[in-house]
Amino acid sequence: MLYNIPGESVSLDVSIRVESALEAQTLAISNTAKRMKAEGIDVVSLSVGEPDFDTPQCAKDAAIRALNDNFTHYTDSNGIAELREEIAKKFREENGISHAKASNVIVSGGAKQCIYNTLMALCNEGDEVIILAPYWVSYPAMVVMCGAEPIVISGDYDNQYKVTPNQLKSAITPKTKCVILNSPSNPTGMMYTENEIREFAEIIAESDCYLLSDEIYEKLTYSDIKHFSPASIPELSSKVITVNGMSKAYAMTGWRIGYMHAPDHVFKEVSKVQGQSTSHPNSIAQKASLAALQEGNADIERMRISFAQRKELTCAMLSEIPGLKFHNPDGAFYVFISFDEITDDVDFCSYLLEHHHLALVPGDAFGCPGALRISFAASEETLRKGIERLALGLKAYGNSK
Ligand SMILES: Cc1ncc(COP(=O)(O)O)c(C=O)c1O
């Protein structure tokens, strides 16, 4: 598309790849909610994907030490050696990825950058990347920006939104470059069991494609299902890229630290993408992350317990509201609600924000219309107020139609 530049006689275009990618609807909604709050409106926002807790003290102390020690210059572009060592140890000891080595770890500006760098390093024009819906909003846009085509396969509500091995098998073609798996899932909180992941792994092992495992919610789990990393399966060691980060479990969203482990040949190219684009993540945040990984376990358990209580409250309150259904999430901090009557979830979310001052994210943003996502990363008081507004809004919306 050509843009007329105001006051000039030229028309210029921009990248078709970037132009055709969607903006993150989650960010757009939380920005609108912030703007309304700034105007003095009592908005309840249950739209954000970030903990409301403070960053653990050990991380803050390490950051202050780093500043005072003038640790404020360029670092190794893949991240500082001691942090990469700590991450490799974590992958070996907590995730069973016995081949994990510091030399295959890259630290980036958030898990988001790890995923983007990886797709950039893997994809050619014409490649396909399989995404399991409901999906995290950024996957399709990133795939499009990297020149590939997102192929979306959807899980059914009745199957807890899980995609079946048969669905995956039928979606793989000679053009498939990568499959993105996210367990625990944003937006549904669903977790695949070890057996289910092993079934996917068998299919991937027989195909010429990679598996990108986004494990950012690994530590926030509440059910009997144990988190399982596909990279721990020896047959997949040359095919799996594991992504994780500090944002969610450590309440460190603003520090922007994510990390990944990749097989040698992928690592080399991802490292090039990072080295030639952003160099490395912030030096101080790297030191803070090292301290959080080494000393923050008690903090993350404390936050997990709070999240578990908030989940209980959210699910109990939601189950009292007629006309909606949901699954009790296994992990993350979201409940994904599906409606019997409402098909236009985007309209419903705009209505809720405008008339009931409640910000939620429509299912459409996650490739699943007719639903919406509620985040329980908020205080009990905020949750109560928000869910009461949802109940009122749902009733009033039905009457207004
Ligand atoms: C599934 C998933 N992956 C990755 C990210 C990105 O996290 P980060 O803050 O580390 O970039 C998010 C953040 O919302 C997410 O929900």
The ligand as an SDF file (V2000), in Angstrom:
LIG
                    3D

 16 16  0  0  0  0  0  0  0  0999 V2000
    3.0480  -17.7590   25.6530 C   0  0  0  0  0  0  0  0  0  0  0  0
    3.9730  -16.6100   25.7920 C   0  0  0  0  0  0  0  0  0  0  0  0
    5.1930  -16.6860   25.2610 N   0  0  0  0  0  0  0  0  0  0  0  0
    6.0580  -15.6710   25.3640 C   0  0  0  0  0  0  0  0  0  0  0  0
    5.7180  -14.5090   26.0000 C   0  0  0  0  0  0  0  0  0  0  0  0
    6.7360  -13.3960   26.0440 C   0  0  0  0  0  0  0  0  0  0  0  0
    7.2800  -13.1860   27.3050 O   0  0  0  0  0  0  0  0  0  0  0  0
    8.4680  -12.1750   27.5520 P   0  0  0  0  0  0  0  0  0  0  0  0
    7.9650  -11.1310   28.4640 O   0  0  0  0  0  0  0  0  0  0  0  0
    9.5580  -13.0010   28.1760 O   0  0  0  0  0  0  0  0  0  0  0  0
    8.9040  -11.6390   26.2390 O   0  0  0  0  0  0  0  0  0  0  0  0
    4.4460  -14.3540   26.5530 C   0  0  0  0  0  0  0  0  0  0  0  0
    4.0400  -13.0890   27.1840 C   0  0  0  0  0  0  0  0  0  0  0  0
    2.8700  -12.7760   27.3340 O   0  0  0  0  0  0  0  0  0  0  0  0
    3.5430  -15.4390   26.4680 C   0  0  0  0  0  0  0  0  0  0  0  0
    2.3220  -15.3800   27.0020 O   0  0  0  0  0  0  0  0  0  0  0  0
  1  2  1  0
  2  3  1  0
  2 15  2  0
  3  4  2  0
  4  5  1  0
  5  6  1  0
  5 12  2  0
  6  7  1  0
  7  8  1  0
  8  9  2  0
  8 10  1  0
  8 11  1  0
 12 13  1  0
 12 15  1  0
 13 14  2  0
 15 16  1  0
M  END
$$$$
